[in-house]
Amino acid sequence: MGMRRITVIAACLTVGLSACSGGGAKPTTTTSAPTSTTAAAGPVHPLTGLPGEPANRPALIVKIDNAPKARPQAGLGEADLVVEEAVEGGVTRLFTVFHSQVPGDVGPVRSARSTDIALAAQLGRPLFAYSGANSVFLQQVRAAPLQDVGIENATGAYRREKGRPAPYNLFSTGAALFAAATGEVAAPPPLFEYGDLPSGARPTEGLHLEFRGRVVTAVDWRWDAATSRWVRTQNGTAHVTAAGAQVSAPNVVVQVVAYSDTGIRDQSGEPVPEAQLNGEGRALLLRDGQVIEGRWSREGARTVFRTASGEPLFLTPGPTWLELAREDANGVVQVI
């Protein structure tokens, strides 16, 4: 397709989506996505590259559980960016970022991990919503350059949802969490670059990931030509939101990282891992039914994604799901 590179202007202003259910075919999430990457004539949203005047508010991060009892989750279809990170025992948790839209219900909200600190540092001074943390991680959150709107600081913004078991029943709303902000009011900087399909792309049916531990979280992304989006299944079942829409995104970025042992154990004795986000490693981009091999690197506040030849790894405008994947004994990354 004839497309021009999009330049996102950081001074004006960079990526989303939820639960497990059986049954028949589900509708996909309704977050809008363009049919081309033609450059916008005016301003764009910093975390999606979509046309529009950026809201004068910080990014909102909500830690959302992804354990089987936590699904279906609320709010993922309204996110600009979702980062899937490994936590203890092969379970994953979702670092969910909102800016261009104010979501309705979000949750279930769960606890912070040390991986979150390095992720949040790329978003300016974001709001951070979470259900608590152990004493070590809590000190890190309080020392980080973010606005703490966790349950201890913004108790009134949270509620327990009837019909769900604890601790998978803590919910909030985007409006309540944005209203709890007391610090800097500014849009986040961009995280990605948007433009033409990078050279070296090849067609693919999708991607298979595994996060292994006491249990296995198996993730599959498959290209849906009818919607021009990647749709997600988890452990063989369509991953759907509380609204009944299957999770989908026009961009899936895979950042292969090492996970280290924090030395902390959860209540079951499982080691709590931390993703190592400084340094460099393998990256993959899925967009437009294609996969592009690349590299990621970070020696400061922002991760940079490049093609194998060193060119920018351009995304297509729209929400993004970022997978902090592992290729060690506890992980699988397989292009289909």
C-alpha positions in Angstrom: 0.0 0.0 0.0 1.2 3.5 -0.7 2.1 4.9 2.7 4.2 7.8 3.9 6.2 7.8 7.1 4.6 9.3 10.2 6.7 11.5 12.4 5.4 11.8 15.9 6.5 15.0 17.5 7.5 14.4 21.1 7.1 18.0 22.1 3.4 17.9 21.4 3.0 14.7 22.8 3.7 7.1 22.2 0.7 2.0 22.8 -4.2 -2.2 23.6 -6.2 -5.3 25.3 -8.4 -9.1 28.0 -10.0 -12.5 29.4 -10.6 -16.2 28.8 -14.0 -17.6 27.7 -15.3 -20.5 25.8 -18.2 -20.7 23.4 -18.7 -19.5 19.9 -17.1 -16.8 17.9 -16.7 -13.5 19.7 -16.7 -10.0 18.3 -13.4 -8.2 18.3 -12.7 -5.1 20.3 -14.0 -1.9 18.8 -11.0 0.4 19.3 -10.6 2.2 16.0 -7.7 1.5 13.7 -6.8 3.2 10.4 -6.8 1.3 7.1 -3.5 2.9 6.1 -0.5 4.7 7.6 -0.8 7.9 5.6 0.6 10.7 7.7 -1.9 12.7 9.6 -2.1 16.4 8.6 -2.3 17.6 12.2 -1.5 16.4 15.7 -1.6 12.7 16.7 -2.1 10.8 19.9 1.3 10.0 21.4 0.7 6.4 22.4 -1.1 5.3 19.2 0.0 7.6 16.4 -3.7 8.1 15.5 -4.9 11.6 14.4 -6.3 13.7 17.2 -5.5 16.4 19.7 -3.6 14.8 22.6 -5.5 15.1 25.9 -3.8 17.4 28.4 -3.4 14.6 31.0 -0.8 12.1 32.0 -0.9 8.5 31.0 -2.8 6.1 33.3 -1.2 2.7 34.1 -3.5 0.1 35.6 -2.0 -3.3 36.7 -4.6 -5.9 35.6 -4.4 -9.5 36.5 -4.3 -12.2 33.9 -4.6 -15.3 36.0 -7.5 -17.7 35.0 -9.8 -16.5 37.9 -9.2 -12.9 36.9 -10.8 -13.2 33.5 -12.7 -11.7 31.8 -11.0 -8.4 32.5 -12.5 -4.9 32.0 -11.0 -2.0 30.1 -8.5 -3.7 27.8 -10.3 -2.7 24.6 -9.9 1.0 25.5 -6.1 0.9 26.2 -3.5 2.5 24.0 -0.9 0.0 25.1 -0.8 -3.3 27.0 2.5 -4.8 28.2 2.3 -8.5 29.1 4.9 -9.4 31.7 5.8 -12.7 33.4 5.2 -12.9 37.1 5.6 -15.9 39.4 4.7 -19.4 38.5 4.2 -19.0 34.7 1.3 -16.5 35.2 1.4 -13.2 33.4 0.1 -9.7 34.4 -0.9 -6.8 32.3 0.7 -3.3 32.5 -2.2 -1.5 30.9 -1.8 2.1 29.7 -4.6 4.6 28.9 -4.3 8.1 27.5 -6.3 8.7 24.3 -9.5 7.3 25.9 -10.8 7.4 29.4 -11.9 3.8 30.1 -15.0 2.8 32.0 -14.5 -0.1 34.4 -10.9 -1.4 34.7 -9.8 -4.5 36.5 -9.3 -6.7 38.3 -6.6 -4.5 39.7 -3.6 -6.4 41.2 -0.3 -5.7 42.8 2.9 -4.0 41.5 6.1 -5.7 40.5 9.6 -4.3 40.1 9.4 -4.6 36.3 6.7 -1.9 36.4 9.2 0.8 37.5 11.4 0.6 34.4 8.3 0.5 32.2 6.7 3.5 33.8 9.8 5.5 33.5 9.2 5.8 29.7 5.9 7.5 30.2 6.8 10.9 31.7 5.1 11.1 35.1 2.2 8.7 34.7 -0.6 7.7 37.1 0.0 4.2 38.6 -3.0 2.2 39.8 -2.3 -1.0 41.7 -3.7 -3.0 44.6 -0.5 -2.9 46.8 2.9 -4.5 46.9 5.4 -6.2 49.2 7.5 -3.8 51.3 10.5 -3.9 48.9 8.5 -3.2 45.7 6.4 -0.6 47.6 9.5 1.4 48.4 10.5 1.3 44.7 7.1 2.6 43.6 7.2 5.4 46.1 10.7 6.5 45.0 9.8 6.3 41.3 8.9 9.4 39.1 5.2 8.6 39.0 1.9 9.6 40.6 0.8 6.9 43.0 -3.0 6.4 42.7 -2.9 2.9 44.2 -5.5 1.7 46.6 -3.6 3.1 49.7 -3.5 6.6 48.2 -6.8 6.7 46.4 -9.0 4.3 48.4 -12.2 5.9 47.3 -11.5 5.2 43.6 -11.7 1.4 44.1 -14.6 -1.0 44.8 -15.1 -4.7 45.2 -17.1 -6.3 42.4 -19.8 -8.7 43.6 -19.8 -12.1 42.0 -16.0 -12.4 41.7 -13.8 -14.1 44.2 -11.1 -12.2 46.1 -8.5 -11.0 45.3 -9.8 -10.9 41.7 -12.6 -8.5 42.5 -10.9 -5.1 42.9 -12.1 -2.7 40.2 -12.0 1.0 39.5 -12.9 3.4 36.6 -10.7 5.6 34.4 -12.6 8.7 35.5 -12.0 8.0 39.2 -8.3 7.3 38.7 -7.7 10.4 36.5 -9.6 12.4 39.1 -7.1 11.2 41.8 -4.2 12.9 40.1 -2.5 15.6 42.0 0.8 16.0 40.2 2.1 17.1 36.8 -0.5 17.4 34.0 1.1 16.6 30.7 0.7 14.1 27.8 3.2 11.2 27.8 6.0 11.1 25.2 5.8 8.7 22.3 7.1 5.2 22.7 7.1 4.0 19.1 7.5 5.3 15.6 4.9 4.9 12.9 5.2 4.7 9.2 5.5 2.4 6.2 5.9 -1.4 6.5 9.6 -1.9 7.2 11.7 -3.7 4.6 12.4 -7.4 5.3 8.8 -8.1 6.3 7.3 -11.5 5.4 3.8 -12.9 5.6 2.9 -14.9 8.7 -0.2 -16.6 10.2 0.8 -15.4 13.6 2.8 -16.0 16.7 2.9 -18.5 19.6 4.3 -17.6 23.0 4.6 -19.6 26.2 5.3 -18.3 29.8 6.2 -21.5 31.8 6.3 -22.2 35.5 4.1 -24.1 37.9 1.5 -23.4 35.2 1.9 -22.5 31.5 0.4 -19.3 30.0 0.2 -20.1 26.2 -0.6 -17.1 24.0 -1.4 -17.2 20.3 -1.9 -14.2 18.0 -3.5 -14.9 14.6 -4.0 -12.5 11.7 -7.6 -11.7 10.9 -7.7 -10.2 7.4 -11.4 -9.2 7.8 -10.6 -6.7 10.6 -6.9 -6.1 9.7 -6.0 -7.0 13.3 -4.2 -9.7 15.3 -6.6 -11.6 17.5 -5.6 -13.3 20.7 -6.2 -16.7 22.3 -4.9 -17.9 25.6 -4.4 -21.5 26.5 -6.5 -22.5 23.4 -9.5 -20.3 24.2 -10.5 -16.9 22.7 -9.3 -14.2 25.1 -12.3 -11.9 25.5 -13.1 -8.9 27.6 -15.9 -8.4 30.1 -17.8 -6.7 27.3 -17.5 -10.0 25.3 -15.1 -8.7 22.6 -12.1 -10.8 21.6 -8.8 -9.0 22.4 -7.2 -7.7 19.2 -4.6 -5.2 18.1 -3.1 -3.9 14.8 0.4 -4.1 16.3 2.0 -6.9 18.4 5.6 -6.1 19.4 7.7 -8.9 21.0 10.6 -7.8 23.2 12.6 -10.9 24.1 14.2 -10.2 27.6 16.0 -12.1 30.4 14.1 -12.4 33.7 16.1 -12.4 36.9 15.1 -13.7 40.4 14.3 -10.8 42.7 15.0 -13.0 45.7 11.4 -12.6 46.8 8.9 -15.4 47.0 5.1 -15.3 46.7 2.8 -16.9 49.2 3.1 -20.3 47.5 6.9 -20.1 47.5 7.3 -19.3 43.8 10.2 -16.9 42.9 9.1 -13.5 41.8 10.9 -12.5 38.5 12.0 -9.2 37.1 12.3 -8.4 33.4 15.7 -6.9 32.5 14.8 -4.0 30.3 18.2 -2.3 30.0 20.6 -3.6 27.3 19.6 -5.1 24.0 18.0 -8.1 22.5 15.8 -9.7 19.8 12.6 -8.0 18.8 9.7 -8.9 16.5 6.9 -6.7 15.0 3.6 -8.2 13.8 1.6 -5.7 11.6 -0.4 -5.9 8.4 -0.3 -9.7 8.4 3.5 -9.6 8.3 6.4 -10.2 10.7 9.6 -8.2 10.8 12.7 -9.3 12.7 14.5 -6.6 14.6 16.4 -5.6 17.7 15.6 -3.6 20.9 18.0 -1.5 22.9 17.8 0.7 26.0 20.4 2.7 27.9 18.2 5.3 29.5 14.6 6.3 29.7 13.3 4.8 26.4 13.5 1.5 24.5 14.3 1.9 20.8 13.2 -0.7 18.3 15.1 -1.2 15.0 15.1 -3.5 12.0 17.9 -5.9 11.5 19.5 -3.4 9.2 19.2 -0.6 11.8 16.2 1.3 10.4 13.3 2.3 12.6 10.8 -0.5 13.3 7.8 1.4 12.2 4.4 0.4 13.6 1.0 1.1 12.0 -1.0 3.7 13.8 -3.3 2.2 16.5 -3.1 0.4 19.8 -0.2 -2.0 20.5 0.3 -5.1 22.6 3.9 -5.4 23.8 5.0 -8.9 24.9 8.0 -9.1 27.3 8.7 -12.6 26.1 11.4 -15.1 27.2 13.3 -17.7 25.1 14.9 -19.5 28.0 13.8 -22.8 29.6 10.7 -21.0 30.9 9.6 -19.5 27.6 8.8 -20.0 23.9 8.7 -17.5 21.0 7.6 -19.1 17.7 6.5 -17.4 14.5 3.8 -19.5 12.8 
